[in-house]
Amino acid sequence: MKEFRPAKKRIDVSVGESVRIIRELQGLSQDRLAELAGISKSTVSAIENDRVGLSVERAKVLARSTRQSAEQAARIVPR
């Protein structure tokens, strides 16, 4: 296995930015993430823009939602 080297430059990313990055890496729209998580699109937007705090429970729901989406995508994409 190849060894990983630490990044030369570190950047600070807010919680909201992290949610957006993960959502985009999963190929999800705000609408789809909201649907999977059972929250409104405006709440997803507010979280991503750091206008509302992210509770532990809501973070768990979002994490489960993005994992579920990744598993669904893995079943669709041929290997």
C-alpha positions as CSV (number, residue, x, y, z in Angstrom):
1,M,0.0,0.0,0.0
2,K,1.2,3.4,-0.9
3,E,2.2,5.8,2.0
4,F,0.3,9.0,2.3
5,R,2.1,12.3,2.8
6,P,0.6,15.1,4.8
7,A,-0.6,18.1,2.8
8,K,1.9,20.9,2.5
9,K,-0.8,23.5,3.0
10,R,-3.8,23.2,5.4
11,I,-7.0,25.2,5.0
12,D,-9.7,25.8,7.5
13,V,-13.1,24.6,6.4
14,S,-16.3,25.4,8.3
15,V,-18.9,22.8,9.2
16,G,-21.2,24.1,6.5
17,E,-18.5,24.1,3.9
18,S,-17.7,20.5,4.9
19,V,-21.4,19.5,4.4
20,R,-21.4,21.2,1.0
21,I,-18.2,19.5,-0.1
22,I,-19.4,16.1,0.9
23,R,-22.8,16.7,-0.8
24,E,-21.1,17.7,-4.0
25,L,-18.6,14.8,-3.9
26,Q,-21.7,12.5,-3.6
27,G,-23.2,14.2,-6.7
28,L,-26.3,15.3,-4.7
29,S,-28.3,18.5,-5.1
30,Q,-29.5,20.3,-2.0
31,D,-33.0,19.1,-2.9
32,R,-31.9,15.5,-3.0
33,L,-29.9,15.7,0.2
34,A,-32.9,17.4,1.9
35,E,-35.2,14.6,0.7
36,L,-32.8,11.8,1.9
37,A,-32.3,13.5,5.3
38,G,-36.0,14.4,5.8
39,I,-35.3,18.1,6.2
40,S,-36.1,21.1,4.1
41,K,-33.9,22.4,1.3
42,S,-33.8,25.8,3.1
43,T,-32.3,24.0,6.2
44,V,-29.6,22.4,4.0
45,S,-28.8,25.8,2.5
46,A,-28.7,27.4,6.0
47,I,-26.4,24.7,7.3
48,E,-24.1,25.0,4.3
49,N,-23.9,28.8,4.7
50,D,-23.3,28.5,8.4
51,R,-26.5,30.4,9.2
52,V,-27.7,27.6,11.5
53,G,-25.8,25.3,13.8
54,L,-25.5,21.7,13.1
55,S,-26.5,19.5,16.1
56,V,-25.0,16.1,16.6
57,E,-28.3,14.5,15.8
58,R,-28.7,16.4,12.5
59,A,-25.1,15.6,11.6
60,K,-25.8,11.9,12.1
61,V,-28.9,12.2,9.8
62,L,-26.9,13.9,7.1
63,A,-24.0,11.4,7.4
64,R,-26.5,8.5,7.1
65,S,-28.1,10.2,4.1
66,T,-24.9,10.7,2.2
67,R,-23.7,7.1,2.9
68,Q,-27.1,5.8,1.7
69,S,-26.7,7.8,-1.5
70,A,-23.2,6.4,-2.0
71,E,-24.4,2.9,-1.6
72,Q,-27.3,3.5,-4.1
73,A,-24.8,4.9,-6.6
74,A,-22.5,1.9,-6.2
75,R,-25.4,-0.4,-7.1
76,I,-26.1,1.7,-10.3
77,V,-22.6,2.2,-11.6
78,P,-21.3,-0.8,-13.5
79,R,-17.9,-2.1,-12.3
